[in-house]
Amino acid sequence: MAGWTQTDIDTLKAAIASGIMSVSYSGPPSRSVTYQSTASMLEALSLMQSEVNASSGGKPYRLATTRKGLGW
């Protein structure tokens, strides 16, 4: 589904945090979705973030972590 906004992402994040499975999105077109599980909500969130990043020209990035310090 195209046309996700940062507001939609924030709405879904708030629903995930509160444990609510039904979410209403206000943007055109307005829509209501009842998710089956938290996993499906997280999958939708990932898709939304990817689409918003792609449309805004932003690139996704990852941060590397290590187990040991630099040992100065």
C-alpha positions as a printed Julia matrix, in Angstrom:
72×3 Matrix{Float64}:
  0.0     0.0    0.0
  1.47    3.33  -1.01
  1.06    6.7    0.58
  2.21    6.1    4.14
  3.28    9.14   6.13
  5.36    9.71   9.24
  2.08   10.33  11.09
  0.91    6.82  10.11
  4.17    5.38  11.41
  3.81    7.27  14.7
  0.2     6.07  15.04
  1.22    2.45  14.55
  4.13    2.78  16.99
  1.76    4.18  19.62
 -0.66    1.28  19.07
  2.15   -1.27  19.4
  3.35    0.37  22.61
 -0.12    0.35  24.14
 -1.08   -3.16  22.97
 -4.0    -2.0   20.82
 -4.56   -4.2   17.76
 -6.9    -1.86  15.8
 -5.49    1.26  14.21
 -7.2     4.06  12.26
 -5.11    6.0    9.75
 -6.41    9.46   8.87
 -4.54   10.27   5.66
 -6.16    9.99   2.28
 -7.52    7.45   1.99
 -8.57    7.08   5.61
 -8.61    3.47   6.71
 -8.93    1.23   9.75
 -6.91   -1.95  10.19
 -7.21   -4.68  12.8
 -3.94   -6.58  13.03
 -3.8   -10.27  13.95
 -0.65  -10.08  16.07
  2.13   -7.83  17.25
  4.38   -9.55  14.71
  2.11   -8.44  11.86
  2.12   -4.9   13.26
  5.93   -4.89  13.35
  6.03   -6.2    9.78
  3.69   -3.41   8.66
  5.79   -0.86  10.54
  8.92   -2.03   8.74
  7.17   -1.74   5.37
  5.86    1.74   6.2
  9.29    2.96   7.29
 10.91    1.56   4.13
  8.36    3.3    1.9
  8.64    6.63   3.74
 12.46    6.48   3.62
 12.42    5.66  -0.09
 10.02    8.48  -0.93
 11.96   11.04   1.11
 15.28   10.06  -0.43
 16.63    8.88   2.9
 18.76    5.77   3.07
 18.31    3.17   5.78
 21.42    2.58   7.83
 22.7     0.21  10.46
 24.94    0.89  13.41
 27.71   -1.57  14.17
 28.43   -2.71  17.7
 31.42   -4.56  19.05
 32.02   -6.59  22.17
 35.38   -5.12  23.1
 36.44   -1.53  23.48
 39.3     0.08  21.63
 41.79   -0.92  24.34
 43.58    2.38  24.73
